[in-house]
């Protein structure tokens, strides 16, 4: 980065993604059918991919004919299906806590694949962020199904590997185009799985239709362009910590819109997450150079 101002601008752009994702919790809970999560994911990914493809006006070429489907399955198809399985088996607090390990997974994969070595400053931020998320979501009690934990961990690893490969395979192709191809490929896979598991698409009223449009355009198309922008220009570990704004946003909107209460541990957790992002994003100096496509 040429300056701290540029770096904070990238942090702000990247933060659009987890904030938008956090907002989908409230929208989904109040406006969308709860019994068709796979169709919800499919109707989120495929329209977003087609919209970006219409804007990019570019077809895949060369290696992108196979890279885009691979990334689409990792970042969207397999990830959304596994998250659906985990949501059916695990308390939401446990699932969110496992996904809070994303910074560790991203940093761990970025070291061998992108030559981005974690720093002591990042380690401090990761610890603050992990404790913060655990404070925000709490820890569930009772028996935790092993199958749910396995599904959640595989979802975490799939999305983390997809994010790292998205950075490693970058080339001169516009970001808008590569994002559109991924979303479209992942969306098509989700449509197939949703049709087999849930049958026909759910019927929704006008409010539900607007909710689907908002999630597809803002929380998917715009959000993933911002997310992949961050992965192109910031260390993967830093992007992972910014992603912790996801559960924080969900909790805050639940308080603002859903009349939920905010306990002291949650307030402390939110402060810790913000501190984690500030610690890692405030470091001066050049970012590690990610590997180029074909390395």
VOPAGU-2260 file (C-alpha; in pm, 1 decimal, decimal comma):
REM VOPAGU-2260
SITE   aa  ch    i         X         Y         Z
SITE  UNK   A    0       0,0       0,0       0,0
SITE  UNK   A    1     126,8     348,3     -75,4
SITE  UNK   A    2      -2,3     497,1     250,0
SITE  UNK   A    3    -196,9     424,1     563,7
SITE  UNK   A    4    -492,1     610,8     413,7
SITE  UNK   A    5    -500,2     369,6     121,4
SITE  UNK   A    6    -481,4      74,1     357,0
SITE  UNK   A    7    -769,4     193,1     573,2
SITE  UNK   A    8    -972,7     258,1     259,1
SITE  UNK   A    9    -919,9    -105,4     159,2
SITE  UNK   A   10   -1014,1    -217,5     509,8
SITE  UNK   A   11   -1337,9     -17,6     481,6
SITE  UNK   A   12   -1414,5    -166,6     138,7
SITE  UNK   A   13   -1347,7    -519,5     263,8
SITE  UNK   A   14   -1562,6    -459,6     572,4
SITE  UNK   A   15   -1865,7    -403,8     348,6
SITE  UNK   A   16   -1876,1    -781,3     293,9
SITE  UNK   A   17   -1902,7    -912,4     652,9
SITE  UNK   A   18   -2134,5    -627,0     751,7
SITE  UNK   A   19   -2366,2    -714,6     461,6
SITE  UNK   A   20   -2346,9   -1083,9     549,5
SITE  UNK   A   21   -2428,9   -1008,7     911,7
SITE  UNK   A   22   -2735,1    -814,8     799,8
SITE  UNK   A   23   -2868,1   -1117,2     612,7
SITE  UNK   A   24   -2937,1   -1292,6     944,3
SITE  UNK   A   25   -3207,6   -1043,2    1035,6
SITE  UNK   A   26   -3349,3   -1022,2     681,7
SITE  UNK   A   27   -3363,6   -1399,7     648,1
SITE  UNK   A   28   -3519,1   -1449,4     990,3
SITE  UNK   A   29   -3799,0   -1197,6     938,9
SITE  UNK   A   30   -3871,9   -1206,7     564,6
SITE  UNK   A   31   -3767,0   -1538,3     411,3
SITE  UNK   A   32   -3898,2   -1894,2     457,0
SITE  UNK   A   33   -3701,1   -2092,6     713,3
SITE  UNK   A   34   -3768,1   -2431,5     555,0
SITE  UNK   A   35   -3580,6   -2373,8     227,5
SITE  UNK   A   36   -3223,1   -2265,7     313,7
SITE  UNK   A   37   -3069,0   -2433,1      10,3
SITE  UNK   A   38   -3301,6   -2252,8    -227,5
SITE  UNK   A   39   -3224,4   -1937,7     -31,7
SITE  UNK   A   40   -2853,9   -1988,1    -101,6
SITE  UNK   A   41   -2916,8   -2073,9    -467,6
SITE  UNK   A   42   -3142,3   -1773,0    -524,6
SITE  UNK   A   43   -2873,6   -1563,3    -361,1
SITE  UNK   A   44   -2570,9   -1684,1    -557,7
SITE  UNK   A   45   -2701,3   -1744,7    -910,9
SITE  UNK   A   46   -2880,8   -1410,4    -967,8
SITE  UNK   A   47   -2579,6   -1228,4    -821,4
SITE  UNK   A   48   -2345,8   -1411,4   -1058,6
SITE  UNK   A   49   -2563,2   -1341,1   -1361,6
SITE  UNK   A   50   -2590,8    -973,0   -1264,7
SITE  UNK   A   51   -2214,2    -932,8   -1236,2
SITE  UNK   A   52   -2165,2   -1130,2   -1557,1
SITE  UNK   A   53   -2399,3    -889,8   -1739,2
SITE  UNK   A   54   -2194,6    -599,1   -1605,6
SITE  UNK   A   55   -1857,9    -757,6   -1683,3
SITE  UNK   A   56   -1963,2    -874,8   -2032,8
SITE  UNK   A   57   -1680,0   -1124,5   -2044,8
SITE  UNK   A   58   -1672,4   -1501,5   -2086,7
SITE  UNK   A   59   -1414,6   -1727,9   -1920,8
SITE  UNK   A   60   -1101,5   -1796,3   -2123,5
SITE  UNK   A   61    -821,2   -2046,3   -2092,3
SITE  UNK   A   62    -773,7   -2192,1   -1744,4
SITE  UNK   A   63   -1070,1   -1996,3   -1610,5
SITE  UNK   A   64   -1305,1   -2253,4   -1763,4
SITE  UNK   A   65   -1199,1   -2494,2   -1486,5
SITE  UNK   A   66   -1072,8   -2251,2   -1222,6
SITE  UNK   A   67   -1405,1   -2066,3   -1196,7
SITE  UNK   A   68   -1610,5   -2382,5   -1122,5
SITE  UNK   A   69   -1353,1   -2498,5    -866,4
SITE  UNK   A   70   -1362,4   -2162,4    -689,4
SITE  UNK   A   71   -1740,6   -2147,0    -722,7
SITE  UNK   A   72   -1779,4   -2481,7    -549,2
SITE  UNK   A   73   -1535,4   -2393,3    -270,7
SITE  UNK   A   74   -1652,9   -2037,5    -206,7
SITE  UNK   A   75   -2025,9   -2089,8    -261,9
SITE  UNK   A   76   -2156,0   -2433,7    -359,6
SITE  UNK   A   77   -1991,8   -2668,0    -109,0
SITE  UNK   A   78   -1967,3   -2393,0     150,7
SITE  UNK   A   79   -2338,7   -2308,5     155,6
SITE  UNK   A   80   -2442,5   -2675,2     158,3
SITE  UNK   A   81   -2208,6   -2758,3     446,4
SITE  UNK   A   82   -2320,1   -2451,3     639,9
SITE  UNK   A   83   -2678,2   -2569,4     589,5
SITE  UNK   A   84   -2589,9   -2912,6     731,7
SITE  UNK   A   85   -2408,3   -2756,4    1026,3
SITE  UNK   A   86   -2701,3   -2523,3    1097,0
SITE  UNK   A   87   -2933,3   -2824,6    1116,4
SITE  UNK   A   88   -2710,2   -3005,6    1366,1
SITE  UNK   A   89   -2539,5   -2738,7    1576,7
SITE  UNK   A   90   -2650,6   -2454,3    1802,8
SITE  UNK   A   91   -2587,9   -2126,6    1622,0
SITE  UNK   A   92   -2338,7   -2017,8    1889,1
SITE  UNK   A   93   -2120,8   -2324,8    1832,4
SITE  UNK   A   94   -2137,4   -2290,5    1452,9
SITE  UNK   A   95   -2044,0   -1921,2    1474,7
SITE  UNK   A   96   -1758,9   -2000,7    1713,5
SITE  UNK   A   97   -1611,8   -2254,8    1472,0
SITE  UNK   A   98   -1638,8   -2010,8    1181,9
SITE  UNK   A   99   -1459,3   -1754,8    1399,5
SITE  UNK   A  100   -1147,9   -1964,0    1339,9
SITE  UNK   A  101   -1145,2   -1831,4     980,9
SITE  UNK   A  102    -853,7   -1589,3    1044,3
SITE  UNK   A  103    -640,9   -1880,9    1164,9
SITE  UNK   A  104    -738,7   -2095,1     866,1
SITE  UNK   A  105    -673,1   -1815,3     617,2
SITE  UNK   A  106    -338,0   -1727,1     772,6
SITE  UNK   A  107    -237,5   -2093,3     791,9
SITE  UNK   A  108    -311,6   -2152,5     422,0
SITE  UNK   A  109    -168,1   -1816,9     313,4
SITE  UNK   A  110     173,6   -1904,8     456,2
SITE  UNK   A  111     254,0   -2198,0     221,4
SITE  UNK   A  112      35,9   -2089,7     -73,2
SITE  UNK   A  113      90,9   -1711,9     -79,9
SITE  UNK   A  114     415,6   -1676,7     118,6
SITE  UNK   A  115     234,8   -1452,4     369,1
SITE  UNK   A  116     392,3   -1529,9     706,2
SITE  UNK   A  117     183,5   -1439,2    1014,0
SITE  UNK   A  118     333,7   -1165,5    1228,9
SITE  UNK   A  119     331,8   -1120,2    1604,9
SITE  UNK   A  120      99,4    -822,8    1559,6
SITE  UNK   A  121    -144,1   -1041,7    1364,2
SITE  UNK   A  122    -126,9   -1311,9    1635,2
SITE  UNK   A  123    -230,6   -1057,3    1898,1
SITE  UNK   A  124    -516,3    -941,5    1677,7
SITE  UNK   A  125    -627,3   -1300,1    1610,3
SITE  UNK   A  126    -638,3   -1376,3    1982,8
SITE  UNK   A  127    -839,6   -1061,4    2053,9
SITE  UNK   A  128   -1075,9   -1139,1    1768,1
SITE  UNK   A  129   -1134,5   -1499,9    1869,5
SITE  UNK   A  130   -1205,9   -1407,6    2231,3
SITE  UNK   A  131   -1428,3   -1125,9    2107,9
SITE  UNK   A  132   -1642,9   -1350,7    1888,4
SITE  UNK   A  133   -1675,5   -1609,5    2164,4
SITE  UNK   A  134   -1797,1   -1331,2    2393,4
SITE  UNK   A  135   -2043,3   -1204,7    2132,2
SITE  UNK   A  136   -2204,3   -1536,8    2041,3
SITE  UNK   A  137   -2147,9   -1722,8    2368,3
SITE  UNK   A  138   -2098,1   -2095,7    2394,9
SITE  UNK   A  139   -2383,3   -2343,4    2373,1
SITE  UNK   A  140   -2439,1   -2612,5    2631,4
SITE  UNK   A  141   -2529,2   -2976,3    2605,4
SITE  UNK   A  142   -2412,8   -3243,7    2362,3
SITE  UNK   A  143   -2250,9   -3122,8    2041,4
SITE  UNK   A  144   -2305,0   -3360,1    1743,3
SITE  UNK   A  145   -1973,9   -3464,9    1589,0
SITE  UNK   A  146   -2124,9   -3462,6    1237,7
SITE  UNK   A  147   -2221,6   -3097,1    1278,8
SITE  UNK   A  148   -1873,1   -3002,7    1393,0
SITE  UNK   A  149   -1717,1   -3191,0    1100,6
SITE  UNK   A  150   -1949,9   -3019,7     850,6
SITE  UNK   A  151   -1872,8   -2678,7     999,3
SITE  UNK   A  152   -1496,1   -2736,9     997,3
SITE  UNK   A  153   -1501,4   -2859,9     635,5
SITE  UNK   A  154   -1708,8   -2553,7     539,9
SITE  UNK   A  155   -1450,2   -2333,0     709,3
SITE  UNK   A  156   -1161,0   -2502,8     528,5
SITE  UNK   A  157   -1341,8   -2497,9     192,3
SITE  UNK   A  158   -1416,1   -2126,3     206,7
SITE  UNK   A  159   -1065,5   -2047,3     333,2
SITE  UNK   A  160    -901,9   -2251,6      56,8
SITE  UNK   A  161   -1133,0   -2087,9    -197,2
SITE  UNK   A  162   -1031,7   -1743,5     -74,5
SITE  UNK   A  163    -661,4   -1826,1     -91,4
SITE  UNK   A  164    -686,2   -1980,9    -438,7
SITE  UNK   A  165    -886,2   -1678,2    -555,3
SITE  UNK   A  166    -583,0   -1468,1    -465,6
SITE  UNK   A  167    -322,3   -1713,8    -594,6
SITE  UNK   A  168    -491,0   -1757,2    -931,8
SITE  UNK   A  169    -545,0   -1388,4    -993,9
SITE  UNK   A  170    -422,7   -1248,6   -1323,5
SITE  UNK   A  171    -509,5    -955,2   -1546,6
SITE  UNK   A  172    -873,1   -1068,6   -1571,7
SITE  UNK   A  173   -1106,6    -805,4   -1417,7
SITE  UNK   A  174   -1223,2    -887,8   -1066,5
SITE  UNK   A  175   -1585,2    -830,9   -1167,4
SITE  UNK   A  176   -1559,2   -1105,7   -1428,7
SITE  UNK   A  177   -1389,9   -1367,6   -1208,7
SITE  UNK   A  178   -1637,4   -1303,2    -927,3
SITE  UNK   A  179   -1930,9   -1340,5   -1167,0
SITE  UNK   A  180   -1801,5   -1673,2   -1299,5
SITE  UNK   A  181   -1754,0   -1810,2    -948,3
SITE  UNK   A  182   -2099,5   -1705,6    -832,2
SITE  UNK   A  183   -2264,8   -1843,7   -1143,9
SITE  UNK   A  184   -2087,5   -2180,0   -1119,9
SITE  UNK   A  185   -2158,7   -2209,2    -748,0
SITE  UNK   A  186   -2517,1   -2095,0    -799,2
SITE  UNK   A  187   -2583,9   -2360,7   -1063,2
SITE  UNK   A  188   -2450,1   -2629,9    -829,7
SITE  UNK   A  189   -2673,5   -2498,7    -550,4
SITE  UNK   A  190   -2981,4   -2503,6    -775,2
SITE  UNK   A  191   -2918,1   -2871,1    -850,2
SITE  UNK   A  192   -2874,3   -2961,6    -482,3
SITE  UNK   A  193   -3173,4   -2751,6    -373,7
SITE  UNK   A  194   -3399,2   -2913,4    -632,7
SITE  UNK   A  195   -3299,4   -3261,9    -515,6
SITE  UNK   A  196   -3323,9   -3191,0    -141,6
SITE  UNK   A  197   -3601,6   -2930,9    -111,5
SITE  UNK   A  198   -3803,2   -2974,7    -430,5
SITE  UNK   A  199   -3960,1   -2669,1    -587,0
SITE  UNK   A  200   -3848,0   -2314,3    -501,9
SITE  UNK   A  201   -4044,4   -2159,9    -212,4
SITE  UNK   A  202   -4323,6   -1913,3    -271,8
SITE  UNK   A  203   -4273,5   -1572,3    -116,6
SITE  UNK   A  204   -4473,6   -1251,0     -92,7
SITE  UNK   A  205   -4362,6    -911,6    -223,3
SITE  UNK   A  206   -4155,6    -841,9      87,4
SITE  UNK   A  207   -3980,8   -1177,1      51,7
SITE  UNK   A  208   -3907,5   -1109,3    -315,1
SITE  UNK   A  209   -3751,2    -774,2    -226,2
SITE  UNK   A  210   -3550,2    -948,3      44,4
SITE  UNK   A  211   -3413,0   -1199,5    -207,0
SITE  UNK   A  212   -3321,5    -916,2    -443,5
SITE  UNK   A  213   -3148,2    -720,8    -167,8
SITE  UNK   A  214   -2950,7   -1022,5     -49,8
SITE  UNK   A  215   -2847,0   -1114,9    -404,3
SITE  UNK   A  216   -2744,2    -762,7    -505,9
SITE  UNK   A  217   -2600,3    -620,6    -183,4
SITE  UNK   A  218   -2507,2    -914,2      41,0
SITE  UNK   A  219   -2372,8   -1127,5    -243,4
SITE  UNK   A  220   -2278,8    -942,4    -564,1
SITE  UNK   A  221   -2149,1    -624,9    -399,2
SITE  UNK   A  222   -2023,4    -802,0     -87,0
SITE  UNK   A  223   -1809,7   -1057,9    -268,3
SITE  UNK   A  224   -1660,0    -800,2    -503,1
SITE  UNK   A  225   -1553,4    -607,8    -191,3
SITE  UNK   A  226   -1430,9    -926,5     -21,0
SITE  UNK   A  227   -1218,7   -1037,3    -316,8
SITE  UNK   A  228   -1085,6    -681,7    -350,5
SITE  UNK   A  229    -957,9    -710,1       5,2
SITE  UNK   A  230    -800,3   -1048,5     -69,0
SITE  UNK   A  231    -617,4    -899,4    -367,6
SITE  UNK   A  232    -458,3    -617,4    -172,2
SITE  UNK   A  233    -446,4    -711,5     197,7
SITE  UNK   A  234    -284,8   -1005,8     378,5
SITE  UNK   A  235    -524,8   -1298,6     403,5
SITE  UNK   A  236    -500,3   -1305,9     782,8
SITE  UNK   A  237    -608,2    -941,8     803,6
SITE  UNK   A  238    -904,4   -1007,4     573,2
SITE  UNK   A  239   -1003,6   -1298,5     795,6
SITE  UNK   A  240   -1009,4   -1075,0    1102,7
SITE  UNK   A  241   -1219,7    -816,0     920,7
SITE  UNK   A  242   -1462,2   -1101,5     852,9
SITE  UNK   A  243   -1531,5   -1121,9    1226,8
SITE  UNK   A  244   -1758,6    -819,8    1178,4
SITE  UNK   A  245   -2011,0   -1072,8    1045,0
SITE  UNK   A  246   -2142,3   -1205,1    1380,5
SITE  UNK   A  247   -2098,0    -861,4    1538,9
SITE  UNK   A  248   -2328,9    -706,8    1278,3
SITE  UNK   A  249   -2581,9    -984,4    1325,1
SITE  UNK   A  250   -2596,1    -925,9    1699,1
SITE  UNK   A  251   -2620,3    -546,6    1669,9
SITE  UNK   A  252   -2899,9    -564,0    1412,8
SITE  UNK   A  253   -3078,1    -818,6    1627,5
SITE  UNK   A  254   -3076,3    -560,6    1906,6
SITE  UNK   A  255   -3179,6    -272,4    1680,2
SITE  UNK   A  256   -3445,9    -449,6    1474,3
SITE  UNK   A  257   -3539,0    -763,8    1661,1
SITE  UNK   A  258   -3564,1    -611,7    2010,3
SITE  UNK   A  259   -3297,6    -851,0    2138,4
SITE  UNK   A  260   -3095,4    -765,9    2447,0
SITE  UNK   A  261   -2723,6    -687,3    2451,4
SITE  UNK   A  262   -2537,2    -825,1    2751,6
SITE  UNK   A  263   -2212,6    -689,6    2896,3
SITE  UNK   A  264   -2000,7    -980,9    2760,7
SITE  UNK   A  265   -2131,6    -905,7    2411,7
SITE  UNK   A  266   -2035,8    -538,8    2441,1
SITE  UNK   A  267   -1687,2    -642,8    2553,3
SITE  UNK   A  268   -1669,0    -889,8    2265,5
SITE  UNK   A  269   -1761,4    -624,7    2008,4
SITE  UNK   A  270   -1491,1    -394,4    2144,7
SITE  UNK   A  271   -1236,8    -678,1    2124,2
SITE  UNK   A  272   -1325,8    -754,8    1762,1
SITE  UNK   A  273   -1288,2    -388,5    1665,4
SITE  UNK   A  274    -957,2    -375,1    1854,1
SITE  UNK   A  275    -836,9    -685,5    1667,7
SITE  UNK   A  276    -907,8    -523,0    1330,7
SITE  UNK   A  277    -740,0    -199,3    1440,6
SITE  UNK   A  278    -430,2    -381,8    1564,7
SITE  UNK   A  279    -371,6    -575,5    1244,1
SITE  UNK   A  280    -481,2    -303,5    1002,2
SITE  UNK   A  281    -273,4     -30,8    1165,4
SITE  UNK   A  282      61,7    -193,7    1091,0
SITE  UNK   A  283     282,4      14,4     864,4
SITE  UNK   A  284     492,1    -116,6     582,2
SITE  UNK   A  285     433,3    -317,1     269,4
SITE  UNK   A  286     203,6    -615,3     269,5
SITE  UNK   A  287     339,6    -958,8     179,2
SITE  UNK   A  288     324,5   -1012,5    -194,0
SITE  UNK   A  289      80,2   -1286,4    -286,0
SITE  UNK   A  290     176,4   -1553,9    -534,0
SITE  UNK   A  291      83,5   -1492,9    -894,5
SITE  UNK   A  292    -126,5   -1717,4   -1109,5
SITE  UNK   A  293      63,9   -2027,2   -1210,3
SITE  UNK   A  294     328,8   -2000,5    -932,5
